[in-house]
Amino acid sequence: MVYISLNYYVLVLLALVLYYAFPKKIRWIALLIADITFYVAFYKAGLWIFLGTIIISYIAAVLMQRLQKGGRKAAFILGILGVAAPWFLIKNSNFVIADILKMDPVNWITPLGISFYTLQLIAYLADVYTGKTEPEKNIAKYALFAGFFPQIIQGPIPRYKQLQPQLIDGNLFNEERFIKGFQQIIWGFFLKLVIADKAAVIVNTVFDNFPAYSGAYIWVASFLYSLQLYADFLACTTLARGVSGLFGIELINNFKRPYFSLSIKDFWRRWHISLSEWLRDYIYIPLGGNRHGKARKYINLVITFLLSGLWHGAGVKFLVWGAMHAFYQIIGEMTFNVRERAYEVCSITPESNKKRWIKQTGTFLLVNWAWIIFRADSLNKGLKLILHMFTDFNPWVLFNDRIFTLGLHWKEIVVLIISVFILIKVGQYQELGKSVGDKIYRQPLLIRWGIYIAAIVGIMLLGTYGFGFDAQDFIYGGF
């Protein structure tokens, strides 16, 4: 829970003072000091593994530039293996040890953000190997790129050419960027404390006590889990972008309102964008993409999504989750013409709101059922949860106050509903190409800061922050 802790923002404040006090050319050193302080203060465990992968990838990239063709390829392969091996061992070995070999699992030390920085370093090595990027000669500057503290826990997964110049060149203070970073921090706290952590209460009650709850309970909990996962992950990346913005550094947008998607393919253009683009650029396209016929395209798609499932976690359920999304895309493409013809037969015009709502609803339901497998303790339990959504008929629990026995008081449920309404309206506004933050920033000073103060007070009063605070861990922090 570092990103919403007081100590973290004390570190950010001290780093900001140091950053803008330093001359522009050496402001990257202030960021490096902040990185080192962050790791020493919050995450000492696994630090040597992280440093080891930095050194391995740094040496491999330098060697790739100096060696001839055969040596370059060897350096590239060894660099990839050196970077990926700790992640693969720590994240996947216990699945083999405990689930397949039936032996006691190993209690591995897990470095901070290992799943994210592993992909970041692999992308760097691949870009150096293909000549898209020149290797960084200064290992301290390279370490700053590899471990930039605002985004290391949950991304987004940056590319070297996009992030490194912003880290090294230094930025002058810009009031607009600073204020918009502050806005994003407030929005991130709202998403995490007022939406994600409240939804988590009901989600955990139902999923952790199945089959005591079935039917309508599972429908409600699954919808709330889809909401929780989105708000939680968006909160973390928004906080990362907000803190980076205080330093004048722009991280890529990792989400573009994925539950407004019109298809599963569209969903993956909007959800965890940095991961989707990484899988596309470093797995799907190198496999051949769609260049060798439909059969090969579908095979490449399945392999890509299976690897996506493997990245998210060890176990059969994650592989099935990935396979479901591959299956969704393949069936969606194969049935596209039939579905379009069905809309014509039903007199539903291509640009009508009715068609958009049907496609959005269908896409959301498909994603939601896959999330059930993702959240369940096992594949078997996930399949049973989906089965009992349809076989146990008890809609009356939605109207006889039974929902209020799932851990939230009716007032908290009202707050959650209003908060979700705000999230939807903000999303609809953004879908029009507009920005709520820009609109607030253009207001007179008193009105603008009145909104900020009201938002902060509202989050403290209505969120899970305050006396006895024990917020849920960020979900993607476990991947």
Secondary structure, 3 states (H helix, E strand, C coil): CHHHCHHHHHHHHHHHHHHHHCCHHHHHHHHHHHHHHHHHHHCCCCHHHHHHHHHHHHHHHHHHHHCCHHHHHHHHHHHHHHHHHHHHHHHHHHHHHHHHCCCCCCCCCCCCCHHHHHHHHHHHHHHHHCCCCCCCCCHHHHHHHHCCCCCCCCCCCCCHHHHHHHHHHCCCCCHHHHHHHHHHHHHHHHHHHHHHHHHHHHHHHHHCCCCCCCCHHHHHHHHHHHHHHHHHHHHHHHHHHHHHHHCCCCCCCCCCCHHHCCCHHHHHHHCCHHHHHHHHHHHHHHHCCCCCCHHHHHHHHHHHHHHHHHHHCCCHHHHHHHHHHHHHHHHHHHCHHHHHHHHHHCCCCCCCHHHHHHHHHHHHHHHHHHHHHHHCCCHHHHHHHHHHHHHCCCHHHHCCCHHHHCCCCHHHHHHHHHHHHHHHHHHHHHHCCCCHHHHHHCCCHHHHHHHHHHHHHHHHHHCCCCCCCCCCCCHHHHC
